[in-house]
């Protein structure tokens, strides 16, 4: 790698000489513009506005508009004369808790390499940052722009990560959130259960850029005069792209948890009014009573006390078999009732 900047990190009276290297690179395939008739490449020309004559790159300069509307031409020498361009210092202004910098503000990343014969000061700063769990907030000028940045430790290397300025982050004003929908406690609990079944340590190496891989496959296939993907594969991809909203969130969450080997019956069903449809007033009041009792007493004891009454009710009304019986069976056995499985 080739360094793009050389200077020193300064905090207090301590200076750490460093070289700066770009820490990231683009892996995307880049297209060229061509004439679609024969594939001949299209090139852009720099031309004058007044007569259309082509201008050589070496004759092109930068101009900025003044407050009076006059175009002022600035050469590379003019820009290099700015005081901030004369400074080769990454100035640490403060150390802040790492969790106070939202990831949305992170921009480009750069590696810092020790640039002196002894890397003692470099190692000292790295160890100090790790031990305090803080980020060093810095400012420095790179490529004609003053950068706000965070200095942190990345795999035993000091990394400088530029930050977006506050006015570069748009406010999150979204019409879709003007009126938020209400979700039930059971849905939140079941969603949390699904998250737990999918919990893992982050290993970015196991992920691939599917678009770039398929694009390469398509390019090679077209170059060989064939087709990269069958009609069936394209139709399957379209079928998987459905974005219809799930009608019954709780049922979908239960199925997802069960599919991943989790316990889909661990969530209470005190508010299953939506699933039971138009039940009688007695059934509704019984549920409310059961819900309030569950808050005051352990769930198992409540279920045990109500079981005889529910069995008696089931004998008188065999057609209903009452959701209360299913609820009791769930709480006492921890298994889902047959009716729920078919649903």
Buried (B, 14 or more C-beta within 10 A) or exposed (E): EEBEBEBBBBBEEEBBBBBBBBBEEEEEEEEEEEEEEEEEEEEEEEEEEEEEEEEEEEEEEEEEEEEEEEEEEEEEEEEEEEEEEEEEBBBBEEBEEEEEBEEEBBBBBBBBBBBEEEBEBBBEBBEBBEEEEBBBBBBBBBEEEEBBBBBBBBEEBBBBBBBEEEEEEEEEEEEEEEEEEEEBEBBEBBBEBBEEBEEEEEEEEEEEEEEEEBBEEEEEEEEEEEEBEEEEEEEEEEEEEEEEEEEEBBBBBBBBBBEEEBEBBEBBBBBBBEBBEEBEEEBEEBBEEBEEBBEEEEBEEBBEEBBEEBEEBBEEEEEBBBBBBBBBBBBEEEEBBEEBEEE
